[in-house]
Every structure is written in structure tokens, then in C-alpha cells.
Amino acid sequence: MRTRGTGCASGIQTPKKSRALTYPVGTVSLASAVLRRRTSWAVCLCLGGCTVDEPASPQLFNADAITAQVHIHQYDEGSHVTATFLREPTQLRPLFGDQVVNFAVEATVAAGPCALFRPTSCEPSCDGNREYCTRENTCAPFKALSFFDAGPVTIRGSSVAPNLDIRWSGTYYRANVPFQQAVFAGGETLQVDAATFSGSVVAPSAVTITEPSTLHLPASGPFRLSWAGARAPSVFVRLDVRSRDGAQATVACVAPDTGTMVVPSEIINALPAPPRQFNLELEPHERKFVAVRGSPYRAMLYVGRLQLRSGTD
């Protein structure tokens, strides 16, 4: 039998004649859908003030309510740069606090700086217009996020893209560089200016994974990951694992960037057994909150640099 979770009220009404879009929490912009690897089932964390009952999990991102974000994300094949302005404030939730558009799927296992997520299913299916499957046979309502055009955002200071601008395209904010282009070299201070807020973040430098020398996941016990390069304030580590029999799991960890991350035994022991394939993401990043003029809420500035590796066991 399916049960109902608690939490979010349904949609935010968008005023008429306003250049805005209303999306349910969890719906991503076209740019995000095309480019962000984190839009798979396990990236789902609920924002918008949901109070779905959850087991204890690491409070790795726990910010006050925000009404805007600027997101600068670079990876091997290019970059994803966007902005979001919200008519109503929302709160970031643990682990996936780099974007405001996510769901809150409950963690199966949580230990140390990490949590493990498995796919959930609900029978009968949740009403996709009003709710989502937060844990096995449990639907929770979502809150719609209303995005709008708040004017252009400028980013200055990059040695690669010195005149980086983000403007409303009619459906979402889009940068004036192609997706295939890098937007920073690493180490630059990026000055972000919008109509109602300003701030700066430091672009992460490239890092090299040094441990393990050959990328494999242990059959049991902790998994130690080390990297060399300039330190960022924080680092995000993600593992997507799929076994030959179709079992799946995603691990997400966030911690200060010390050059080493240890994924606890409780997490590794809960992964699908070999033979299996996996992707490893390592993303040094800086996340900063700045005041929004004329508002009690804040805006989030995020810059991250993703390293992706794949392996088999």
C-alpha cells in the first residue's frame, strides 16, 4: 500500500504579464537537463521547504532561505553557467546543495560525510503533477518554484572568458559562451554582479587523483580517495554504481577539501556487488552566500570544477 509523506504545498502562482516560468521542484532547465550529470534519479533532493520525514543524514549543506543563485560549473567537456531568481524563498537541503532545483529522496545509508541512495518506486504511481516518490511506496507533494527575469548577471575576472554574461532567454538564464567552452583556468577571483546582489568566488584549479593509483572500489571496508592540486574550500564526491544484474546505487559526500576523502565502510558495504561499473565524480568547489539588497534573504554563488573517472570491478 502506498502512503503519503508530509511537507510541501503545491504550486506558486505566477503573476500575469510577468516574464516568468513556474516549475515543480525537481524540474530542471534545458541547460541543466542537457549538461548536468547530476540530473539522474539519485540527485533528487527536495528544496522549497519540504518537511518529508527523513532518517538522520549528514547536514553537509544547511543554508538559510535563498531567493537567487549563480551557478558556474566546469567539467572536462565544457561548462554550465546559469542563474536562477525565485519569487518565493527556498532552502537548500543536505548533500546536493549546489542547485535549488532538486527533490528529497531519502538516503538508504548515511555515515560520516556520505550518504547512499537507491532508486525508489511507488505503486500505484505518484501523481507526477503534484507529487514524487520519496521512498518505497511513499509519495510526497512538491512545491513549485517560480523563476523570473531579474536582469542580466555579469561575471568578471576569468582569464578564459573575461566578459561572461548570463541573460534571461525567455525560458531560463543562459550564458554568452557555448556549452563546449571552458569558463575559467583556475585560481581566478570571479566577481559576480546582479541588480540586487554582488559577490566573488575563487575558481577551483585542476586536481589529479593520486589514490587509488588504479581506480577500483573495494569489495568491503572504507574507500580512500586522494588528489593533488590547489585546495578549494569544499569538495563533492559522487559514485554512481550499477551491477551486471541491474542493481544501482549512488553515493554522495561533501567535506572540506583536505586532499583526501574516506568513504566509510557502511557505505561501501551497501553498494551493489561485482561485477559492476561505476562513475566517480570529484568536484572541488566554493559556495558563498551574499545579501540580497532590500530582502531578508540571501543569494548563493557557486563555482565548481568536476573531474570524472570511470571504472569496472
C-alpha positions in Angstrom: 0.0 0.0 0.0 1.3 3.5 -0.8 1.5 6.1 1.9 1.8 9.9 1.7 4.7 12.0 3.0 4.3 15.4 4.6 5.5 18.7 3.5 5.4 21.0 0.5 2.4 22.9 -0.5 1.6 22.9 -4.2 2.5 25.5 -6.8 3.4 29.1 -6.6 1.1 31.2 -8.8 3.0 33.4 -11.3 1.5 36.9 -11.8 0.1 37.6 -15.2 2.1 39.5 -17.7 5.3 38.5 -15.9 8.2 37.1 -17.8 8.5 34.0 -15.6 8.2 30.3 -15.6 6.9 28.0 -12.9 8.5 24.6 -12.5 7.8 21.9 -10.0 10.7 21.3 -7.7 12.8 18.7 -9.5 12.2 20.0 -13.0 15.5 21.3 -14.5 16.1 23.9 -17.1 17.0 22.7 -20.6 20.7 23.6 -20.0 20.7 21.5 -16.8 18.9 18.6 -18.5 21.5 18.5 -21.3 24.6 19.1 -19.3 24.3 18.2 -15.6 25.3 14.7 -14.9 23.5 15.1 -11.5 20.1 15.0 -13.0 19.8 11.2 -12.6 17.4 9.7 -10.1 19.8 9.9 -7.2 20.4 13.6 -7.4 17.0 14.3 -6.2 16.8 16.4 -3.1 13.7 18.4 -2.1 14.0 22.1 -1.7 11.3 24.7 -1.2 10.8 23.9 2.5 9.6 20.4 2.3 9.4 18.5 5.6 9.4 14.9 4.3 10.2 12.5 7.2 13.9 11.5 6.7 16.4 9.3 8.5 19.3 11.1 10.0 21.8 12.1 7.3 24.8 14.4 7.2 23.8 18.1 7.3 26.5 19.0 4.8 24.7 21.9 3.2 22.3 23.7 5.5 21.8 27.3 4.4 19.2 29.9 5.2 16.5 30.6 2.7 17.7 31.9 -0.6 15.9 33.7 -3.5 18.7 33.6 -6.1 21.7 31.6 -7.3 24.5 31.9 -9.8 26.0 28.6 -10.8 29.4 28.3 -12.5 30.2 24.7 -13.2 33.1 23.4 -15.4 34.0 19.9 -16.4 36.1 18.0 -19.0 33.9 18.7 -22.0 32.9 22.3 -21.3 30.9 24.3 -18.8 27.4 25.0 -17.5 26.8 28.6 -16.3 23.4 29.8 -15.3 21.4 31.9 -12.8 18.1 31.4 -11.0 15.8 34.1 -9.4 12.9 32.8 -7.3 9.7 34.7 -6.5 9.5 32.8 -3.2 12.5 31.8 -1.0 13.6 28.1 -0.8 16.0 26.3 1.5 18.9 24.2 0.4 19.0 20.6 1.7 21.9 18.3 2.6 24.4 17.0 0.1 23.2 18.4 -3.2 23.2 22.0 -2.2 24.8 23.4 -5.3 21.5 24.0 -7.1 18.0 24.9 -6.0 16.2 22.5 -8.4 16.1 19.1 -6.8 14.0 16.6 -4.9 14.5 14.9 -1.5 14.8 11.2 -2.0 15.6 9.5 1.3 19.1 8.1 2.0 19.3 4.3 2.4 22.5 4.5 4.4 24.2 7.6 5.9 27.7 7.6 7.5 30.3 10.2 8.1 30.3 12.8 5.3 28.4 10.5 2.9 25.0 9.1 2.1 23.9 6.2 -0.2 20.7 6.4 -2.3 18.9 3.6 -4.2 16.1 4.0 -6.7 12.6 4.2 -5.2 9.3 3.0 -6.7 5.7 3.7 -5.7 2.7 1.5 -6.5 0.3 2.9 -7.6 2.4 5.6 -9.2 2.6 9.1 -7.7 0.7 11.9 -9.5 3.6 13.5 -11.4 1.8 16.8 -11.5 1.7 17.2 -7.7 3.9 14.6 -6.0 7.0 12.4 -6.3 8.2 9.1 -4.8 10.4 9.9 -1.8 10.8 6.4 -0.5 9.5 2.9 -1.4 5.7 3.2 -1.8 5.6 6.7 -0.3 4.6 9.8 -2.3 5.3 13.3 -1.1 3.9 16.6 -2.5 6.3 19.0 -4.2 6.3 22.8 -4.2 6.5 24.6 -7.5 9.4 27.1 -8.0 8.6 30.3 -9.9 11.5 31.6 -11.9 11.6 35.1 -13.4 13.8 37.6 -15.3 15.7 39.8 -12.8 18.0 41.4 -15.3 21.5 40.4 -16.6 24.2 38.9 -14.4 27.9 39.7 -15.2 30.9 37.6 -14.2 34.3 39.2 -14.5 37.8 38.1 -13.7 38.2 34.9 -15.7 41.4 34.6 -17.8 39.4 32.4 -20.2 36.1 34.2 -20.5 36.7 37.7 -19.3 33.3 39.1 -20.4 31.0 36.4 -19.1 27.3 37.4 -19.0 24.1 35.5 -18.1 20.8 36.7 -19.5 17.2 35.5 -19.5 16.4 33.6 -22.7 12.7 33.6 -22.3 12.7 30.2 -20.5 15.9 30.2 -18.4 19.1 32.1 -17.8 21.8 31.3 -20.4 25.4 32.3 -20.6 27.0 34.0 -23.7 29.5 31.2 -24.2 28.9 27.8 -25.8 28.5 24.8 -23.6 31.7 23.3 -25.0 33.9 26.2 -23.8 35.7 26.4 -20.5 35.0 29.5 -18.5 37.9 29.7 -16.1 41.5 28.4 -15.8 41.6 28.0 -12.1 42.7 30.3 -9.3 40.9 33.5 -10.6 38.7 35.5 -8.4 35.4 35.7 -10.2 33.3 38.9 -9.5 29.6 38.3 -9.8 27.2 41.3 -10.1 23.4 41.3 -10.4 20.9 44.0 -9.9 20.3 43.1 -6.3 23.5 41.4 -5.1 27.2 41.2 -5.7 30.0 38.9 -4.5 33.1 36.9 -5.5 34.2 33.3 -5.6 37.6 31.7 -6.4 37.6 29.3 -9.4 39.0 25.9 -8.4 42.2 24.7 -10.0 42.5 21.4 -11.7 43.4 18.4 -9.5 44.8 15.0 -10.1 43.6 11.8 -8.4 46.6 10.1 -6.8 44.9 7.4 -4.8 44.0 4.8 -5.7 46.6 4.6 -8.5 44.3 2.2 -10.4 40.6 3.1 -9.9 38.8 0.2 -8.3 36.2 0.0 -5.5 37.0 -2.3 -2.6 34.7 -5.3 -2.0 34.3 -4.2 1.6 35.7 -1.7 4.0 36.4 2.0 3.5 37.4 3.6 0.2 40.2 6.2 0.4 40.4 8.8 -2.3 43.3 11.3 -2.5 44.1 14.1 -5.0 46.8 16.6 -5.6 46.4 20.3 -6.5 45.4 23.6 -5.0 42.8 23.3 -2.3 39.2 24.6 -2.6 37.0 25.3 0.5 35.0 22.2 -0.1 34.8 19.0 -2.2 31.9 17.0 -3.5 32.5 13.3 -4.3 29.9 11.1 -6.0 29.9 7.5 -7.0 27.3 6.0 -9.4 27.4 2.2 -9.3 25.5 -0.3 -11.4 25.9 -4.1 -11.2 25.5 -6.5 -14.1 22.2 -7.7 -12.7 20.8 -4.1 -12.8 21.2 -3.1 -9.1 22.0 0.6 -8.7 23.2 3.0 -6.0 24.6 6.5 -5.8 26.9 7.8 -3.1 27.3 11.5 -2.4 29.8 13.0 0.0 30.7 16.6 0.9 33.5 17.7 3.2 36.2 20.3 3.5 38.9 19.9 0.8 41.9 18.4 2.6 43.1 16.4 -0.4 41.6 13.2 0.9 38.1 11.7 1.3 37.4 8.4 3.1 34.1 6.9 2.2 33.0 4.8 5.3 32.7 1.1 5.3 29.0 1.3 5.9 28.6 3.0 2.6 30.9 0.7 0.6 29.4 -2.4 2.0 26.0 -1.4 0.8 27.0 -1.0 -2.8 25.8 -3.4 -5.5 28.2 -6.4 -5.6 30.7 -7.0 -8.5 30.7 -7.4 -11.4 29.8 -3.7 -11.7 30.5 -0.5 -13.5 30.9 2.9 -11.8 31.5 6.6 -12.4 33.4 8.7 -9.9 33.0 12.4 -9.7 35.3 14.7 -7.8 34.3 18.4 -7.6 36.3 20.9 -5.6 34.1 24.0 -5.2 33.4 27.2 -3.4 29.9 28.1 -2.2 29.2 31.6 -0.8 26.1 33.4 0.4 25.6 37.1 -0.1 23.0 39.6 1.0 20.2 40.5 -1.4 19.5 44.2 -1.3 16.1 45.1 0.0 15.4 41.5 1.1 15.9 39.4 4.3 17.1 36.5 2.2 20.3 35.7 0.5 21.7 34.7 -2.9 24.1 31.7 -3.4 27.2 31.9 -5.6 28.6 28.5 -6.6 31.7 27.6 -8.6 32.9 24.0 -9.1 35.3 22.0 -11.2 34.3 18.4 -12.0 36.7 15.6 -12.6 35.0 12.4 -13.9 36.5 8.9 -13.9 35.0 5.5 -14.8 35.9 2.0 -13.8 34.8 -1.6 -13.5 35.2 -4.3 -10.8 
